[in-house]
């Protein structure tokens, strides 16, 4: 009998990009809301959008969608995230 042991660790890679400074305010900003396709996440994100606009002065919201929660966002969705100053990824249920 052969025993196969897998090592789940990885070598730490050097960062290829510097960290982005934190936003001091959301006023006038564009925020992306990522829907992961689970039940009720649209209700949650609708409420979050309302709060962002009414209480934080967010000027534009981009709604983004994944096919389902278990897969990464497709390349076109990730490309749209680049147009956002901040992105909120939500999980419904």
Secondary structure in CASP SS format (residue, H / E / C, confidence):
PFRMAT SS
TARGET T0000
AUTHOR 0000-0000-0000
METHOD secondary structure of the structure
MODEL  1
X C 1.00
X C 1.00
X C 1.00
X C 1.00
X C 1.00
X C 1.00
X C 1.00
X C 1.00
X C 1.00
X C 1.00
X C 1.00
X C 1.00
X C 1.00
X C 1.00
X C 1.00
X C 1.00
X C 1.00
X C 1.00
X C 1.00
X C 1.00
X C 1.00
X C 1.00
X C 1.00
X C 1.00
X C 1.00
X C 1.00
X C 1.00
X C 1.00
X C 1.00
X E 1.00
X E 1.00
X E 1.00
X E 1.00
X E 1.00
X E 1.00
X C 1.00
X C 1.00
X C 1.00
X C 1.00
X C 1.00
X H 1.00
X H 1.00
X H 1.00
X H 1.00
X H 1.00
X H 1.00
X H 1.00
X H 1.00
X H 1.00
X H 1.00
X H 1.00
X H 1.00
X H 1.00
X H 1.00
X H 1.00
X H 1.00
X C 1.00
X C 1.00
X C 1.00
X E 1.00
X E 1.00
X E 1.00
X E 1.00
X E 1.00
X E 1.00
X C 1.00
X C 1.00
X C 1.00
X C 1.00
X C 1.00
X C 1.00
X C 1.00
X C 1.00
X C 1.00
X H 1.00
X H 1.00
X H 1.00
X H 1.00
X H 1.00
X H 1.00
X H 1.00
X C 1.00
X C 1.00
X C 1.00
X C 1.00
X E 1.00
X E 1.00
X E 1.00
X E 1.00
X E 1.00
X C 1.00
X C 1.00
X C 1.00
END
